[in-house]
Amino acid sequence: MHVCFAEYRILPEFREQFLVLADKLVAGENGLVQLYEGTDQPGLFVEIWQTPSEEEAERVKEERLSGHSSWSALSPWIAGGTDKLHVWTFKPAVSLPGSG
């Protein structure tokens, strides 16, 4: 299991519009992505994409950054634009319980 993690800040004046569209996008991903908002930093959002492999996580990362993703519709509301969309891939640092 690998994770693709995207982080960005949404301009306050677009927060409600963002949440409406983000809700639709999350629903369309069939549980593959979760969206969180910072409790200490309102307007700071992270997407967490669960993937079965590093290759798939990298594919999600490339698509998310490419501008071809349906999620790109959110980009105009990112403070600082797409230059402030940060996306990383993570792998498990330790063995997960029951993984062998």
JOWO-V976309 format. One record per pair of residues at least 12 apart in sequence whose C-alpha atoms are under 6 Angstrom apart, sorted by the first residue. I is the first residue (numbers start at 1). GAP is how many residues later the second one is. If there is no record, write none. Layout:
((I GAP) (I GAP))
This chain:
((1 50) (1 51) (1 52) (2 49) (2 51) (2 52) (2 88) (2 89) (3 46) (3 47) (3 48) (3 86) (3 87) (4 44) (4 45) (4 53) (4 84) (4 85) (5 42) (5 43) (5 82) (5 83) (6 40) (6 41) (6 80) (6 81) (7 38) (7 39) (7 79) (8 36) (8 37) (8 77) (9 34) (9 35) (9 69) (9 70) (10 33) (10 67) (10 68) (10 69) (11 66) (11 67) (11 68) (32 17) (32 18) (33 15) (33 16) (34 13) (34 14) (35 12))
